[in-house]
Amino acid sequence: MKNDAMLDERFIMHRFKSTRLAVLAGIVMLFAFFTYHVVVDKTIRWDLFSVMAAMAVVKICAMLYYRRTN
């Protein structure tokens, strides 16, 4: 079997969906840690907040870019 047969559209879509699921799980865990520190320790972890904010900004910018170019 050739390598081209291994990299068809299904493989690319499975890779895309699994990456999207992994990022979503990471965001949920990051938000959980952030909320835990706010509720239990009464402190705001700005490092966790900055990572969440950067992820949100990149996602919105990518959505706007893809909307404009497609």
N, C-alpha and C positions, 0 to 999 in steps of 0.2 A: 504494500500500500504506500502511495506517495505521501509526502508531507502536505501537499496542497489539499488532499482529501481530509486530513486531520483538522485543518483550519477553515472550516466552512462557516456559514452564517450562524449556525446553531452554537458552535463553540464561542464565537465572538459575543453572541447575545447572552450565553450562560456566564461568560466572564464579566460582562457588563452588569448583569443582575446580581451576581455574587459580590462584586465590588460595591455596588450600591447598598446591598444589605449589610455588608461589613461596616461601611461608613455610617449607616443609620444606627447600628448597634453601638458604634463608638460615640456618636453624638448623644445617645440616650445615657450611656455610662458616664460621660463627661458631665452631662446635666445632673445626673444623680449625685455625683461627687460634689459638684458645686452646691446643690441644694442641701446636701448633708452638712457641709461646712457652714452654710448660712444658718441652718436650723439648730444644729447641735453646738457648734463652736461660737456662734454669733459673729463670725468673721466672713468677709467677702474675699474669696480667693481670686485676685485679679488676674493671675496667670491662667486659671481655668476659664474665666470670663473672656479674656482676650482671645483664647483659642476658639471658643464658641463664636465670638463675634467675627473673627477672621473667616471661619467656615461659612457663616451666614453671608458675609459680604461677597465671598468668592462664588457662592451658589447663586446669589441674586445677579451678580455681574455676568456669570456664565449664562443664566437664563435669558437675560436681556440681549447678550451677544448672539446666542443661538436663535432667538426670536427675530432679531434684525437680519441675520445672514441667511436664514432659511425661508 
